[in-house]
Amino acid sequence: MGLCAVLLICLSQAELGRVWAQEHEDALRGTPLRTDGDPSGFHRTRRDQQTPHKHRDARNAQAEGVDISTLPDNMTRVVEDSQRYYRWQSFGPTDRRTQDLWVDLNALHKSQVQIHGILSNTHRQAARVALSFDFPFYGHYLRQIIVATGGFIFMGEITHRMLTATQYVAPLMANFDPSFSKNSTVRYSDNGNLFVVQWDKVRLKDREAEGPFTFQAALHKNGTIVFNYRDVPVPVVKINSTEHPVKVGLSDAFMAFLLSSQPSDPKHRTIYEYHRVEIDTTKIVSSSAFEFTPLPTCLQHTSCELCLTSNLTTGCGWCNTLQRCSDGIDRHRQEWLDYNCPEEAKGTCEDYNPVLPEGSMGSFNNSSPGPTPSATGPPSHKGITENTAIIAGVVAALVLLVILTLLAVYYINTHPTVAPPFYLMQRRTNNYWPSMKFRNQGCHSSYAEVELGGHEKEGFIEAEQCY
């Protein structure tokens, strides 16, 4: 308990700078953030309603493109999909493109296809898989993903128990149980340019007699995503979502830190889903497919000029401090706020690269007086002493932080029953839903992450299942 108290105090001190930056941002925006863990709403202008012009006034408006405002308790705003990040097409059984998109794993050499032994023999499990290439997802490059038995891939960087909530690539998220039959497998292939995962002959839990499903998700190196369905014995609209969410599409989110009103819980990590692609499930039949093509994002621009003048994107702002182009709505939003980037994004490139008049440098050099010797003796070393003290203080703080981190890791490893920090999840749906706290998640499905050895990862605790 003493160690926990020390850690909480140190972490609270480390967050003071972050909290001040957040409060300063809120004051600039004139909009309050909830500090009691309740959800805050978001509203973003649809892309097809935005002006394509790149004038400064337009950039100023876009810099405030996300409205973080207080809503009634347990309420969220509705976010509509404006095809800002992806455009997609559907292909039916009679389309030739459907067959072209299907990746026949049976035609590949056995060494090119891996059957995941654990996922193929368990229910509600997830396993981390390393990609051989950087895959762009909503403009963010990922090298690791988490494949789940429930027909989806978790694309988030921070693993939590409610993998089904957001940050997913879901060809058909449902309550599949590969352990029911020896013929049911979860297998994948990675050739350096294409990663394919296939849920092969998997059956719905407690509805096994209705037949096996076979479908796959393909991630292309250029960011294209393909859902392909070989066998769909049951209409998706008839799959029960009581025990497990049923979703088809894409989703991404960012994490924000909110203060808690309870001294024992100094902060909450709240995940905000800023965009979701939902597919018409009536179009999912045997021998059908969907192809998602990524659209340009602000994150791809690496200079201020490209960020503010490119015709490929709209609403972008340049943060010179971070050397990043963004519209403020991506996984780095917390950092964007912490470094006061919304204010920086209102400027122009000339603000960061001032142009001096001709001859100004020469006149400055000619008119600048040279150093004058001190009349009282040798120069003072006071400035050097102060700098040394500051550096020593920073080094001492870093050493203390490393020591505390090692102690925390040791404590967690020696106390495996202690639950990790809880997260809050705020979702956007076509209706108003209450926020979901992981500690009171009810019957929402949860997944345990496993390694190849078959054990749960340290520090990851599986929540209660609703059976």
N, C-alpha and C positions, 0 to 999 in steps of 0.2 A: 504493500500500500504506500510506503514511503517513496519507493521508486516511482510509482505512478504519479504521486503528488508532485515530485520534482519534475517529471516529464511534462505534466500539464502546465506547470508554471513556466518552464522554459519555452514550450511551444506557444503559450499565450504571449510571452514577450516577443517571440519571433514574429508573431502575427500583427504586432502593433503597427509596423510600417505598412503592411498590407491593408489593415483596417482603415488607417488614416487615408491612404490613397483612395480606397473605395468610398469613404465618406466624402472626400473632396470631390470625387466624380459625381456623387449623388447631389451634392450642393450645386455643382455646375449645371446639372440637368434639371434641378428643381423637382426631382421625383424621388419618393422614399423607397427604400428597400425594406422588406420585411425582415426582422431580426429574431422572430420567434419560431422560425422553422416552417411557417406557412408559406404556400406557394405564391409566387409573383407571376403576373401574366405578361405575355408578349404579343406584340402586334407588328407586323412588317408589311409594308406596301408591296403589292404584287408587282412583278417585274414588268408585266404588260401594261401597267399603269404609270411606269416611271418614264421620265423624259430621257431621251438618248443623249442630250447635250452634255458637254463636259465643263460647263462654266463653273466658276467658283461657287456661286450660290447653290447650284445643284449638288456640288460636293458637300457643302455645309449641311444641306438638308439630309443627305444620305448618311453623313457621319452620325446622325441621331436616328438611324433607321430602326433601332429596337427600342421600344417603349417599355421600360420596366416599371410597372405601376402596381399599386396596391389593389387587390381584388377582395371580394368577400371571402370569408374563410372557406378553405377547401374548394376553391373554384379556379379554373384556368381558362385562358382565352383559346379560341379556335385558330389554328394556323392552317391556311389553305395551301395546297401544293400549286405553285405557279410555274412548275417546270423550270426553276431557276438553276438547278444543278444537273438534271438529267432530262433527256427526252427518250421516249421509248416507243416500240412498235410491238404489236402482237401478231402471231402467226398461227393459223389454224391447221388442222390435219391435211388439208388439201394444198397448203402452200409448200412449194419446193424448199423455201428457205428454212422451214422447220427441220427437215432432214439434214440440211447443210450445217445447221447449228449444233446438232447432236454430236457429242464426242463419244465414240464407241470405245469404251474402256476394254471391252473384250477383244478388240482387234489389236490392242497394244501388247508389247512384250510384257511378260509377268514382272520383269524387273522395273518396269515403268509405272506399275500400279501397286499401291499399297493398301492392304485391307487393315483397317484399324481394329485390332483384336478386342480392345476394351469397349469401344463404342458399338461394335457389332454384337456385343453380348451383354449390354446393360441397358437400363432405362433411365432417362433424365440425367445423362452425364454429358460432360463437355471436355474437350481435349485441345490443348494448344498445338498449333501447327506452324512451323516456320516456312515462309515463302522463299523461293530462290530469287525473287525480284521484288522491287518496290512497287506496290500496287496503290494507285491513286484512288482514294475514296473521299468524295466531297472535297477534293482538292488537297487532302492530307495523304502523305505517302506512308503506307503500312508495310511492315515486314513480318508481322506475326498476326495470326487470326485464331479464333477459337471455334472449332466445329462442334456442334451439338447434335445429339441423337434426335432431337425434335424437328429436324428438317430446316435448320437455319445456321448461319454463321454469325458469331458475335464479333463485331469489328472495333469494339472499344479498347482503349489502352488500359483502363482501370477495371479489373475484374470484380464483380459483385455478384450477389446471389440471384438477382432478378435479370438474368441475361435476356429474357424475352421482352423486356420493356422497351428498349430503344437501342440504337447503334447496331443494327443488324442488316444482313443480306438474307432474306427469307424467301426461298422459292416456294416453300409450303410449310410454314410453322404449324405444327399440330402435335398431339400426344402420341407420337410413334414409339413403339417398343421393339427395337431390333433383337432383344433377347428372346422373343417368342419362338422364333424359328431359326434353324441352322442355316437356312437359305438367305436370311436377312443379314445384310452387311452394310457397313459404311466404309467406302473406299475412295481413294483420291489419287490424283496424278499431277505432277508438276514437271514441265519440260523446259522451264526457264522463261517461257513467254506466256504460258497458260497454266492456270491451276484449276482443276476440276474436282469437285467432290460430288459423289453420287450416293444417294440413299436408295439402296437396291433391295427390292422386295420387302420393304418394311411395312408393318401392319399397325393399325391404330390400337391402342391399349383398350382392352375389353370389347373390341369390335373386330377381333382377328378374323372372324368368319366372313367378313365382307370383302376380303381379298387384299393382295399386296400392292403397295405403291412403289413406283420406280421413277425417280426424277433426279435432276442434277442442277448444280449451280456452277457456272464457269466464270472465272475472273481472268480477264485478259490484261496483259502488261500495259496496254494503252488506256486502261480504265473501263473498258467495255465490260458489262455484266450480262450474262445470258442465263435465263431460267428455261429449262427444257423438261418436258413431261412425257415419259414413255407410257406409263400405265397409271391411270387415275380411276380406280373402280367405283369410287363414291364421289358424288358432286361435293365440291368444297363447301358449298353453302349448307350442306347437311351434316358437316362435321361439328360435333359438340365442342364448345369452347369453355365449358364449365370447369373442367379439371385442368385445362391447358389453353393458353391463347391460340387462336387461329389467325395467322397473318400471312400476307403475301406482299412483298415489296421491299423498300429500302428505308433506312432511318439513320439519322445522326443527331448528336447532341453535344453540348458543352457543359463543363462543370463549373459551378460558382461556389464561393465560400460565403456563408451567412453566419452572423453572430447568433448565439443562442441566449435566451433570457434566463437560462438556468446556469448558475455558476459552475456546476459540476460538468456541464457539457458546453465548453467554450465556443464551439463552432459546429456548423453543419456543412456537409458537402452536398449540394443540391445539383442534380443533373437535369438540365433543361433540354428537351427535345425541340430543336429549332426547325427541323424539316423532316417530312415523311412522304414517301411515295407509296400510295396504296393502289393495288391492282384490282380490277374488276374480276372477282373470282369466278364469275359465270363463264368466263372465257378459258378457264383452266379445264381442259379435257385431255384425254389420251392423245398423244402426238400433236401437242401444241407447244408454243414457245413464246418467250418475251425477250427482247433485246434492248438493253439500256445503254445509251451513248452519253458519256459525260460531257457537260458543257464547260466552257472556260470559267475559271474563278479568279477572283482578285489575287489569291495566294500565289498564282503562277508568275506574277510580275515581280521582277527582281530589282527594279530601279524606279525612282520617283517618276521619271518621264513616262515610262511604259504604264505605270500604275494609273496616272491621271489622264493619259491621252489615248490609251488603247481603245479601239472600237469593238473589241471582243467582249468587254465587260462594262458594267455600269455600277455606279455607286461606290467605287473604290476610293480609299483614302490612304495616304502614305504616312507611316509613323517612322520618322527619322531616327528616333531613339532605338527602336527595335529593328530598323531597316527592313520593314515588312509592309506589304500591301494587303489591305483587308477592307471588307465592308463592316467589320465589327461583329459579324455573325459567323463564327466558326469555332473550332475546338480551342482556339487560343484566346477566346473572348476575355477570360479573367485577366490574363496578362495584358491584353489590350487596354483594359480599364485601369489596371494597376499602374501602368506607365503613362497615364493621361493621354493615350493615343487619340481619343475622340477630339480633343482640342488641337493636337498636332495635325490631324487629318483635315482640319479646316484651312490649312495654309496651302501655299503653292511651293513648287520646287525651288523658286527663287528665294524663298524664305530660308532654305537650308543651304543655298550656295550663293551668298551675296556677291554681287559684281562690284568691284572697286573701280573708281574712275581712273582713266589713263594717267600715269605719272604719279598716282597717289602713293604707290609703294616706294618710288624713288625719292619723292619729297619727304616721305616719312623717314626713310633711312638717313637723308641728309640733315633733316632737322632734329632728329633724335639725339639728345645729348649723350655723351659717353658716360661711363661710370665715373663717379667722383670719389676720391679717397675719403675715408671717414676722418673727421677732424678729431675724434676722441679716441682713436686707437683701432685695433683690428676689428673686422666685421663681427656682428653678433651671430651666435649659433642658435638663437632661440627658435627660429623657424624650423631648423633641422631637428631640434629636440622634440618639438611638437609633432612633426611628421613621424618621427620614430615612435613616439608614444601611441599615435593613432594606429600605425601599422602593427605594433605589438598588441594593442587591444583587439584588433581584428583577428590576428592570428590566434590569440588566446580564445576568442569566441568560437572560432572554427574548430579548434582542438576540443573545446568543451562540447560542441555540437556532435562531433564524431564520437566522443566517448559516450554521450547520452544515447546516440543512435545504436551503438554496439550494445549498450546495456539493455535498451529496449528490445533489440533482436534476441538477445540472450533470454530475456524475460519471457518473450512470446514463445520461443522454442522450448523453454522449460515449463511453460504453462499452456499446453495445447488446448485446454478447454476454454480459455478466455476468448470471447468473441472479438473479431476485428471491429474497427470503427464502422458504425452504421452509416448508411447513406440515405438521403431522401430522394425520391423520384417524383418529378412532375411531368405529367404527360399531356399531350394535346390530342384530342380525338374529335370526332364530329359532334360530340356532346360534352357537357361539362362533367368531368369526373373528379372525385376527390383525390388529393395527393396521397401517394402510397408510401408509408414509412416501412422500411424493411423489418423493423422490430415488431411491427403489427401488420404483417403482410397478409394475414388471413390465408385464403386458399389460392393465392397467386402462385404459379409454378415457380420452382427454384431448381437450380442446377448445381451439381457438384463438379468442380474441375478436377481432372485426373491427369496423372502423368503416365508415361508408358509402363511404369512399374506397377500401375494399378492402384496406387494409393492417392488419397486426396493431398493436394498441395498444402504445405505448412501454412498456417494462418488463414486457411479458407475453410469455413464451417458450413456444412449443408443445413439449410433451414428445414423446419418440419414440413412434411408432405401432407397433402389433404387426401387421405384415403379413408 
